[in-house]
Amino acid sequence: MIFKVLYQPDKTRNPRRETTQSLYLEAATEVEARGLVDDNTDYSIEFIEPLQGKHLEYEQENPDYKLTEFNNK
């Protein structure tokens, strides 16, 4: 399943809507998606949203849509 992760790039600052960023990744569950982001970044996760059907199609039309892949260590 594809997930959209909304995050703040810095855990030390208070979240602001203007600095919220997003990434897309493939994972089996929301818990696995959160673990991938936590293990591979210093991002402060705000929200994880599963994407499917028309919602996924809409997001894929965005020119910024790109699946993020993390190298497993």
C-alpha positions as CSV (number, residue, x, y, z in Angstrom):
1,M,0.0,0.0,0.0
2,I,1.1,3.6,-0.7
3,F,1.2,6.0,2.2
4,K,1.5,9.8,2.2
5,V,3.6,11.0,5.2
6,L,3.2,14.6,6.3
7,Y,6.2,15.7,8.4
8,Q,8.3,18.5,9.7
9,P,11.9,18.3,8.7
10,D,13.2,19.3,12.1
11,K,12.1,17.7,15.5
12,T,13.5,20.6,17.5
13,R,11.2,23.3,16.2
14,N,7.5,23.7,16.8
15,P,5.3,22.5,13.9
16,R,4.1,25.1,11.4
17,R,1.7,24.5,8.6
18,E,3.9,26.5,6.3
19,T,6.9,24.1,6.8
20,T,5.0,20.8,6.5
21,Q,6.4,18.6,3.8
22,S,5.3,15.3,2.4
23,L,6.7,12.1,1.0
24,Y,5.2,9.0,-0.4
25,L,6.3,5.4,0.4
26,E,5.2,1.9,0.0
27,A,4.7,-0.3,3.1
28,A,2.5,-3.1,4.2
29,T,1.0,-1.2,7.2
30,E,0.9,2.3,8.7
31,V,3.1,1.0,11.5
32,E,5.7,-0.2,9.1
33,A,5.6,3.2,7.2
34,R,6.1,5.1,10.5
35,G,9.0,2.8,11.4
36,L,10.7,3.3,8.0
37,V,10.6,7.1,8.4
38,D,11.6,7.0,12.1
39,D,14.6,4.7,11.4
40,N,15.9,6.5,8.3
41,T,15.2,10.2,9.0
42,D,15.1,12.9,11.7
43,Y,11.7,14.0,10.6
44,S,8.8,14.8,13.0
45,I,5.8,12.9,11.6
46,E,2.5,14.7,11.7
47,F,0.2,12.4,9.9
48,I,0.3,9.2,7.8
49,E,-2.4,8.7,5.3
50,P,-3.1,5.5,3.3
51,L,-3.7,6.2,-0.4
52,Q,-5.8,4.1,-2.7
53,G,-8.2,4.3,-5.5
54,K,-9.1,7.7,-6.9
55,H,-7.2,9.4,-4.0
56,L,-4.0,7.7,-5.1
57,E,-4.6,8.5,-8.8
58,Y,-5.1,12.1,-7.9
59,E,-1.8,12.2,-5.9
60,Q,0.1,10.5,-8.7
61,E,-0.9,13.3,-11.1
62,N,1.0,15.7,-8.9
63,P,4.4,16.5,-10.5
64,D,6.1,16.2,-7.1
65,Y,4.8,12.6,-6.6
66,K,7.7,10.2,-6.2
67,L,8.0,7.1,-4.1
68,T,10.7,7.4,-1.4
69,E,12.8,4.3,-1.0
70,F,15.1,3.8,2.0
71,N,18.2,1.6,1.8
72,N,18.0,-1.1,4.5
73,K,21.2,-1.3,6.5
